[in-house]
């Protein structure tokens, strides 16, 4: 009976040692083997692996997949104009060199290496954003040079990442805004600028309208004057022509001409039935009423 108990205890010990000596590495992780706190081996190939039982050796796993870091909201940065801006960014990164990564982060054999790495990447992002935003004006940071800033940040952070065994895949500014105090002042300045621009446009429009109106009046006066001139010219030519015709007619038959002119005078005088004309019946005006040849 005692022998069976001893065998069972021995088997349990052997199984415990075997279970603590065998570990599995999947395709998403690195396995880092430590021996008494010293880094001994980095395993990158997935599969079943063997180590010495704890505490002689222990394993720390590092995620080899792409990580996302979002910087804290509301971080303040000074521009070249000494204006405060609120900015945040996101970074896509992953571990490229596990040995260098663990050395740079100082994580050692602990399991908090991911948090240490994220902290170091966040520090690199902070330094890069201070450097890039601090050399640019507000307008450039807000919209004018966003693509250039993203590229410069990526280059700076990638250089820092290589020193700690990290590959920087992408860096982008997410939000850039004014602080509450600066935002109010900017809005008021923009409003004043828009009002000034509107007043300038309105003044320019009024000046152009007056110029157009004056030019139209000038053209109207010129056209009317030319029309009056042309009308007087035509009228004068007509009167001259009529006089010429009258003269020619008078020369051919003076009596008929005097008769025709008298009829014209009668027509002009007696336009209305209510017209009254008081004259002597022997007046020269009525001589053609006395019969043919009366004008002789």
PLY file of the C-alpha trace (Angstrom):
ply
format ascii 1.0
element vertex 296
property float x
property float y
property float z
element edge 295
property int vertex1
property int vertex2
end_header
0.00 0.00 0.00
2.79 2.38 0.90
4.53 1.46 -2.34
1.47 2.43 -4.40
1.24 5.74 -2.62
4.91 6.43 -3.32
4.46 5.56 -7.00
1.41 7.86 -7.25
3.28 10.71 -5.60
6.27 10.18 -7.88
4.03 10.13 -10.95
2.35 13.36 -9.86
5.73 15.03 -9.40
6.87 13.85 -12.82
3.69 15.14 -14.48
4.05 18.47 -12.72
7.63 18.81 -13.89
6.68 17.85 -17.42
3.79 20.31 -17.53
6.02 23.13 -16.31
8.71 22.20 -18.85
6.49 22.18 -21.94
4.94 25.34 -23.42
3.17 26.24 -26.65
3.92 29.29 -28.82
1.12 30.35 -31.16
1.54 32.29 -34.41
0.55 35.62 -32.84
3.23 35.76 -30.16
6.93 35.70 -29.40
8.09 33.54 -26.49
10.97 34.88 -24.40
12.67 32.33 -22.12
14.32 33.64 -18.94
16.70 31.63 -16.75
16.83 32.95 -13.21
15.83 36.43 -14.49
18.29 36.49 -17.38
17.05 36.47 -20.99
18.23 33.22 -22.55
16.22 32.69 -25.75
13.62 34.33 -28.02
11.35 31.86 -29.82
9.58 33.24 -32.88
8.40 29.99 -34.50
5.02 28.68 -33.36
4.77 25.14 -31.94
5.53 23.02 -28.88
8.75 23.85 -27.01
10.59 22.61 -23.91
12.31 24.49 -21.08
13.57 23.76 -17.59
10.91 23.65 -14.91
10.11 26.81 -12.97
11.67 28.54 -11.20
14.81 27.65 -13.14
13.26 29.01 -16.33
10.09 30.90 -17.07
8.46 32.24 -20.25
7.14 35.72 -21.12
4.99 36.16 -24.21
5.05 39.20 -26.47
2.30 39.97 -28.96
3.68 40.25 -32.50
0.41 41.63 -33.93
-0.23 45.24 -34.87
-0.94 47.44 -31.86
-2.90 50.72 -31.74
-1.94 53.57 -29.47
-4.30 56.51 -28.97
-2.71 59.48 -27.27
-4.53 61.22 -24.44
-7.25 63.68 -25.43
-6.69 67.36 -24.81
-2.87 67.39 -24.88
-1.63 70.99 -25.23
1.05 71.96 -27.72
2.57 75.36 -28.48
2.84 76.52 -32.08
5.56 78.76 -33.52
3.24 81.70 -32.71
3.07 80.62 -29.05
-0.59 79.68 -29.40
-2.00 76.72 -27.47
-3.51 73.91 -29.53
-5.22 70.74 -28.40
-4.06 67.75 -30.43
-4.13 63.98 -30.29
-2.89 61.23 -32.59
-2.99 57.51 -33.12
-0.07 55.21 -33.86
-0.01 51.75 -35.41
3.04 49.80 -34.17
4.36 46.31 -33.53
7.37 44.63 -31.96
10.09 43.89 -34.53
13.04 42.95 -32.27
11.96 41.28 -28.99
15.44 41.38 -27.37
15.94 45.08 -28.07
12.34 45.79 -27.10
12.70 44.15 -23.67
16.04 45.84 -23.08
14.73 49.29 -24.05
11.49 49.05 -22.07
13.17 47.51 -19.03
10.31 45.06 -18.63
12.61 42.18 -17.73
10.86 38.88 -17.07
7.59 40.51 -16.00
4.36 40.23 -17.94
3.77 44.01 -18.16
6.05 44.46 -21.17
3.14 45.51 -23.41
2.23 48.39 -21.10
5.89 49.44 -20.86
6.19 49.42 -24.63
3.03 51.48 -25.11
4.34 54.00 -22.59
7.62 54.34 -24.45
5.85 54.76 -27.80
3.55 57.39 -26.23
6.59 59.29 -24.96
8.12 59.24 -28.45
4.85 60.54 -29.91
4.74 63.36 -27.33
8.29 64.44 -28.14
7.68 64.29 -31.90
4.44 66.28 -31.72
6.09 68.97 -29.58
8.91 69.25 -32.11
6.71 69.35 -35.23
3.85 71.54 -33.98
6.29 73.91 -32.28
7.87 74.85 -35.62
4.62 75.52 -37.50
1.93 78.20 -37.52
-1.64 77.61 -36.41
-3.07 77.59 -39.93
-0.50 75.05 -41.10
-1.28 72.68 -38.23
-5.05 73.00 -38.61
-5.25 72.30 -42.32
-2.47 73.68 -44.47
0.26 71.08 -43.80
-1.51 68.13 -42.18
-0.07 65.60 -44.65
3.46 66.96 -44.18
3.08 66.91 -40.39
1.86 63.29 -40.46
4.86 62.30 -42.59
7.31 64.16 -40.33
5.78 62.60 -37.20
6.01 59.14 -38.76
9.67 59.67 -39.55
10.55 60.96 -36.07
8.63 58.25 -34.22
9.95 55.53 -36.52
13.52 56.58 -35.67
12.71 56.40 -31.96
10.93 53.07 -32.46
13.95 51.46 -34.11
15.99 52.21 -31.00
13.58 50.15 -28.89
12.89 47.33 -31.34
9.52 48.65 -32.54
8.27 49.11 -36.10
6.05 52.16 -36.63
3.51 51.37 -39.35
1.41 54.55 -39.37
1.01 57.84 -37.50
-1.89 60.26 -37.97
-3.15 63.37 -36.24
-6.75 62.72 -35.21
-7.93 66.07 -33.89
-6.41 69.52 -33.73
-8.39 72.29 -32.08
-8.03 75.52 -30.17
-8.30 75.75 -26.43
-11.51 77.29 -25.09
-9.88 80.70 -24.51
-8.17 80.83 -27.89
-11.22 79.44 -29.68
-13.44 82.34 -28.57
-10.86 84.89 -29.66
-10.39 83.17 -33.01
-14.14 83.06 -33.63
-14.46 86.76 -32.87
-11.51 87.57 -35.14
-12.97 85.45 -37.94
-16.33 87.17 -37.46
-14.68 90.60 -37.64
-12.76 89.55 -40.75
-15.96 88.35 -42.44
-17.77 91.59 -41.53
-14.89 93.67 -42.86
-14.77 91.63 -46.07
-18.56 91.99 -46.48
-18.34 95.77 -45.97
-15.50 96.02 -48.47
-17.47 93.99 -51.00
-20.57 96.09 -50.40
-18.61 99.34 -50.79
-16.97 98.08 -53.96
-20.38 97.05 -55.33
-21.88 100.44 -54.54
-18.98 102.25 -56.21
-19.28 100.06 -59.29
-23.06 100.60 -59.32
-22.58 104.38 -59.22
-20.03 104.16 -61.99
-22.36 102.03 -64.13
-25.29 104.36 -63.40
-23.25 107.47 -64.31
-22.05 105.83 -67.51
-25.63 104.89 -68.40
-26.80 108.47 -67.77
-23.97 109.80 -69.90
-24.81 107.42 -72.74
-28.51 108.36 -72.42
-27.67 112.06 -72.66
-25.44 111.44 -75.66
-28.09 109.33 -77.41
-30.83 111.91 -76.75
-28.62 114.74 -77.95
-27.73 112.83 -81.09
-31.41 111.99 -81.65
-32.46 115.64 -81.24
-29.66 116.70 -83.57
-30.64 114.12 -86.17
-34.33 115.05 -85.80
-33.59 118.74 -86.28
-31.41 117.93 -89.26
-34.13 115.80 -90.84
-36.76 118.39 -90.00
-34.64 121.14 -91.50
-34.07 119.06 -94.62
-37.82 118.40 -94.82
-38.68 122.06 -94.39
-36.13 123.01 -97.03
-37.54 120.39 -99.36
-41.10 121.58 -98.70
-40.09 125.18 -99.28
-38.41 124.16 -102.50
-41.56 122.32 -103.62
-43.75 125.25 -102.61
-41.49 127.63 -104.50
-41.52 125.45 -107.59
-45.31 125.11 -107.39
-45.75 128.84 -106.90
-43.58 129.54 -109.88
-45.64 127.23 -112.11
-49.12 128.40 -110.98
-49.10 131.18 -108.44
-52.89 131.40 -108.26
-53.28 127.68 -107.51
-50.60 127.97 -104.86
-52.44 130.86 -103.16
-55.68 128.86 -103.38
-54.07 125.77 -101.82
-52.54 127.77 -99.03
-55.92 129.37 -98.29
-57.53 125.92 -98.06
-54.84 124.87 -95.62
-55.59 127.96 -93.58
-59.34 127.21 -93.62
-58.71 123.62 -92.50
-56.50 124.75 -89.63
-58.95 127.46 -88.59
-62.20 125.50 -88.67
-61.11 122.24 -86.99
-63.97 122.22 -84.53
-67.62 123.12 -85.00
-67.46 125.25 -81.91
-64.77 127.47 -83.38
-65.94 131.05 -83.96
-64.14 133.61 -86.11
-65.42 137.18 -86.41
-64.13 138.98 -89.51
-65.36 141.45 -92.06
-67.05 139.63 -94.96
-64.88 141.64 -97.33
-61.76 140.41 -95.57
-58.99 139.02 -97.72
-59.24 135.80 -95.72
-62.59 134.85 -97.35
-61.83 135.91 -100.89
-61.93 132.31 -102.22
-65.42 131.83 -100.77
-66.81 134.40 -103.27
-66.36 132.15 -106.30
-63.85 131.07 -108.92
-61.31 133.62 -109.84
-62.05 135.66 -106.72
-58.37 135.74 -105.89
-57.46 137.59 -109.05
0 1
1 2
2 3
3 4
4 5
5 6
6 7
7 8
8 9
9 10
10 11
11 12
12 13
13 14
14 15
15 16
16 17
17 18
18 19
19 20
20 21
21 22
22 23
23 24
24 25
25 26
26 27
27 28
28 29
29 30
30 31
31 32
32 33
33 34
34 35
35 36
36 37
37 38
38 39
39 40
40 41
41 42
42 43
43 44
44 45
45 46
46 47
47 48
48 49
49 50
50 51
51 52
52 53
53 54
54 55
55 56
56 57
57 58
58 59
59 60
60 61
61 62
62 63
63 64
64 65
65 66
66 67
67 68
68 69
69 70
70 71
71 72
72 73
73 74
74 75
75 76
76 77
77 78
78 79
79 80
80 81
81 82
82 83
83 84
84 85
85 86
86 87
87 88
88 89
89 90
90 91
91 92
92 93
93 94
94 95
95 96
96 97
97 98
98 99
99 100
100 101
101 102
102 103
103 104
104 105
105 106
106 107
107 108
108 109
109 110
110 111
111 112
112 113
113 114
114 115
115 116
116 117
117 118
118 119
119 120
120 121
121 122
122 123
123 124
124 125
125 126
126 127
127 128
128 129
129 130
130 131
131 132
132 133
133 134
134 135
135 136
136 137
137 138
138 139
139 140
140 141
141 142
142 143
143 144
144 145
145 146
146 147
147 148
148 149
149 150
150 151
151 152
152 153
153 154
154 155
155 156
156 157
157 158
158 159
159 160
160 161
161 162
162 163
163 164
164 165
165 166
166 167
167 168
168 169
169 170
170 171
171 172
172 173
173 174
174 175
175 176
176 177
177 178
178 179
179 180
180 181
181 182
182 183
183 184
184 185
185 186
186 187
187 188
188 189
189 190
190 191
191 192
192 193
193 194
194 195
195 196
196 197
197 198
198 199
199 200
200 201
201 202
202 203
203 204
204 205
205 206
206 207
207 208
208 209
209 210
210 211
211 212
212 213
213 214
214 215
215 216
216 217
217 218
218 219
219 220
220 221
221 222
222 223
223 224
224 225
225 226
226 227
227 228
228 229
229 230
230 231
231 232
232 233
233 234
234 235
235 236
236 237
237 238
238 239
239 240
240 241
241 242
242 243
243 244
244 245
245 246
246 247
247 248
248 249
249 250
250 251
251 252
252 253
253 254
254 255
255 256
256 257
257 258
258 259
259 260
260 261
261 262
262 263
263 264
264 265
265 266
266 267
267 268
268 269
269 270
270 271
271 272
272 273
273 274
274 275
275 276
276 277
277 278
278 279
279 280
280 281
281 282
282 283
283 284
284 285
285 286
286 287
287 288
288 289
289 290
290 291
291 292
292 293
293 294
294 295
